[in-house]
């Protein structure tokens, strides 16, 4: 179960949340009302140079302590409760605030050459593990995550999702099985400008989590999707792997398949499996991973969870089913089912983009080690 959808305009054109809400609502039967959410890139242009922290306060009395911490380690440009409507039958919404932050001016003087992203991640982990009953679940620039316990339509109405605009949207409807349905456990999961929505069950969660905690990450949201978010951040941001190589780590080919590969692909893939063995994701899964300028769809190596991709003009669509894509775009130029373990990568076609690639499945790239 669980339903996923992602829409990206690769020209960078902004569009409202109307399409993403309609698309995820078309898969409402994939959820059970215990979690839904949306991520939008480009929604805070007036604070585009600030980190936008969305902070959930299941224990409202912890807010003064969290705000004191933020003032000590950041410069708060603006803060407010996340605007919301009253929605009947929505289960126990906690107070949620957003803070637009810059790194303090004294930081470079005290710690010359500090890694800005590492600094932010460390502070997010500090708040989330302090036992305050407060959770930072969105921490990127010009990015917002809006999620909670409810059906997609309820969460969209609660946060007025259709009133936001961006060039890249993802959405999720949840059907939790062995993890709790609570506001922090709803998808998307976010860290810096990474967001992840996930359908499946990770049987390797314990191994993956222990490895990531050795690398300084802390899992506090009580669901396995958090592991994927941190693994992607580690592999791509910290270790500098291309997303196509990252996919080879998370959804590694079988050893028997590796041995049939030609060189240098065989040596690369064997090395990845040996070096990053604890990050191999076992179990059925499909994920849509996003960051500024990029959207990636990836399924497990034997396709135990569904993923459909489509293109129409500058739009790339990824979804659990073809139906929501056809609802939004009745005549796409191309529709296909990606192979297991093969990522679909869409990139923003703008002058600052690192590269332009066709919007199609990425097939077996080989990189020299």
N, C-alpha and C positions, 0 to 999 in steps of 0.2 A: 504494500500500500504506500501511502504518502504520494503527494503530487508536487511536481516541480515545473517551473517555467522560467525562462529567461528571454529577454528581448533586448537586442543591442542595435542601435543605429550607428553603423560604422563610419558615417560621414560626420558624426558628432552632433547631428541635429537633435534638439530636445523634443520630447513628447510627454504628455501628461500620463498620470497613472491609470487612466481609463482602460487602456488595453490590457495592462498586466492584471488589473482587478478582474476584468471580464474573463481573461484566460485562465486564471487560477480558480475562479468560481465555477468554470465549466468542469473542473475535476474535483468538486467538493466531496463526491462520494469516496475519494481516496483518503480523506481525512475523517476524523470523528469528533471534531470540535475541541480537541485538546491542544491545539497549537496551530498558528498560522502567522505569516509575516511577509514583509516586503523589504527589499533594499533598493535604493535609488542613488545613482551616481550623477552629481552635478546639481543637487537640490539646494545647496547653500552658496550661491554665487557671491552674495554679499560678505561671506566669511570664508572665501575659498582658500585663503592662506592659513586658516586656523584648523586645529584638530577639533572635530566635533564629537565630544563625548556624550553619549546617551547613557544615563545612569538610572538604574532601576533601584527603588528603595522599598523592598518588602518590609523592612523595619524603618518607618519614616523618621524615627528619632535619631537615626544615624546620619541624616543629611548634614547637620552642622559640622560633624567630625570629618566627613568626606570633603566638604567644601573648605575646611581649614587645611586639609592635606593638599587639595588642588591649589590653593593660594600659596602654599609653601613651595610648590614645585613647578608651577606654571604661572603665566600671566592670564587672568580671566578677562577676556574681552567682553563677553556678554553671557548671561545665564538666564534661563527661564524654564518653567515647566513646559514639557512638550504639549502643544495644544491638542485637545481631544474633545470629543462629543460624549454625551451620555448615551449609552447603547444598552437597551434592555437585555437582561439575561447574560450579560458579559460577566464572567466569573472573577470576582475579587481583583480588579485592576489595581496594581500598586502605584504610588506616585512615581513618575518618570520625569527627570529633568534633563535638559541639554545644556552643555557648557562649551563655549567656543574659546579655545585656548591657544596661546602661543608659548613657546619655550621662553623662560625668563631671560632677561638681558644679562644677568650675572653668570649664566651657566657657562658660556664660552670663556669667561674670565677665570672661573674656578676650575673648569675641566676642558682645556683647549682640545679641539679635535673630537669632542664627544660625538658619538653616533646618535643622531637625533631619533631614529626609529627605535634603536635599542633602549634609549632613555624612556620613550613613551611606553613601550611594551613592559618595561620593568615597573613603571608606575601603575599601569593597568593591573598587572599581576599583584602588586602590593595591595591595592584596594580590594581586589576580588578575593584575596586570601586572608584578609585581616579579621574576618569574623564579624564584620560590622552589619551584615545583612544588607549590603549594597553591592551592586554588580555593574561594572562598565561593560556594556555589550556591543557598543559601536564606538570606534575611536579613530576613524579615518578623516581625511580632509575632504570637504565638499561631498560628503557621503552621509546618508542616513539609513538606519535600520529601524523598522517599525514592526513590532511583533508582540504576540501575547497569546493567551488561552482563549480560543474561540474559533469559529469558522472564518474563512477568508473574508467574506462579506462583512462580518462583524468587526474584524480588526481593521479592514479598510475604512469602514464608517467611523470607527472610534478615533483613528488618527487622521481622518480626512485625506487618505492617500491620493485620491484622484486630483487633489489640489496641488500636489507637488509635480515637478517636471524634472526630467533628466534624460541623458542619452543612453543609459543602460539600466535595466530593471531586472530583478529576480524576485521570485515569490515561491511560497511553500505552503502546503496544507499537510498537517501532521496526523499520523495514526500511530501514536506511541504504543509499543508492545511491552518491553521490559524496562523502560525508563519512565520517570514521572512526567505527567503533563503539567508543566508549570510555566510561568511567564518567562523565566530565564532560559528554560529548555526549549522554547519555541525557536524555529529557524526564521531567518538566516542567523548564522553565527558570524561575528566579525572580529577582526584584529587589524589595526592600522587600516589600510584600504582593502584588505581581503574580506570577502564575504563568501559563505558556503551554504548551500541548501543541499539536502541529502535525503535519499530514499534508500533504506536498507538496514542491515544489522551487521555491525563489525564484530566478528568473533575474536579478532586479535586485539580488542580494545586494551586489555591489561598490558600486553607487551608493548603496544604502541605508546600507551600513556607513560609507562615507566621510562622508556627511552626519551620521550619528550621532556619529562621532568628532570632527567639528567642534563638536559640542555637548557634548563631554566624556565620552562613553561609550567604552569599550574592549571590543572583541570578542575573547575569549580561548578560547572553548569549541569552536571549529572546526566550527560548524554554523550554518545560516541561521536557526534558530529563535531564537537569541539576539538577532538583529536585531529581530525582532517584539517581543520583551519590552521592549527599550530604546525602540523607537518608541512603544509604548503608554505607557510611563512618561513620555516626553517630551511627548506630545500631551495626555494626560489630567492627569497630576500637575503637570508644569511649565507647560504652556500653558493648562491649565484648560478643555479642550474636553470637552463631553459625549461619552459613549461612542458615541452614535449618529453624532456628527460625526466622531469618530475613525475610525469604520468607513468614512465617505466619503473619508477620506484614504488608508487602506490599500487599500481595494477601490473605487477611484473609478469612477464610471460612465464610459462611453465619451463622447468629445466629441460625437458625433452624438446621443446620448441627452440630454446636458446641454442642447443647443440646443433640444430639444423641451419642456423643463421650463417651468413657469410661474414667474413672479416671486413671492416673492423667492428661491425655491429655486434658480433658475438662476444668479443672481448669487452666492449662497452657494457652490454647488458649483463654479462656475468659479473663484472666488477660492481655494477650498481646493486645487484642482488646480494653480493657479499658484504659490501660496505654498509648498505642501508637495510639489511635483513629485518631489523626490528620495526621498520616503517612499512613493510609489506602489509597491505590491508587484506585480510581474509574475510570471506563472507560476501553475501550479495550486496551490491551498492550501485547507485548512480548518484553523481554529484554535478552540480553546476557551480563552478568557482569563478569569482569575478574580482577584478581590481580595476583601477582607473585605466582605461584604454584597452581592456582585454576581458573576454568572456570565454570560459573553457567548459566543455561538457565531457564527462568521463564516466565510463561504466566499468564494472568488474570484468575480468579477463574472459569469463565464459557467459556473460550477458544474462545474469540472473535477475536483473532489474532493467526496466525498459528505458529507452531514450530515443527520441526522434528529433531530427534536425531539419531545418528548412531555411531557404534564402528567398528574398524578394527585394530586388533593388538593393538598397543599402542596409536592409534589415536582415539580421540573423536571429532565428528562433530556435530555442531548445526547449523541449517539453517531454513529460512522461508519456504523452499520447499525441497522436496526430490531430485529434479532434479540436483541442483549443487553438492549434495553429491554423487549422482551416476556418475556425470561427473568426479569427482576427484577420486572416489573409486567405480568402477562398481559393485563389489561384497562385500559389507560390511558384517561383521559377524552378525550384528543385526541392525535393523532399527525399530524405534518406535515413536509414537506420545505421548508426555508426557501429563499427566492429567493436567487440569487447576489448577493453584496454587501449583503444585507439582514441586519442583526444580529438575533439572538434574545437578549433581555436578561431575565434573572431577577434580582429584587432582594429582599433580606431584608425581610420585613414586620414590622418592630419599631418601637417608638416613636422610636428615634434615627435611623431610616432617612430619608434626604433626601426620598424620595418613594415612593409605591406605584404600580406600573404593572401592568397585566395581564400574565400570562405568555403572551405571544404575540409573533409576529414584529413588530418595530418597522418601520413603513413610512414612509419618506420624510419624516422630520421636517424642518421648515424652521426655521432659527434666524436671527434678525436679527443682522447683523454689528455 
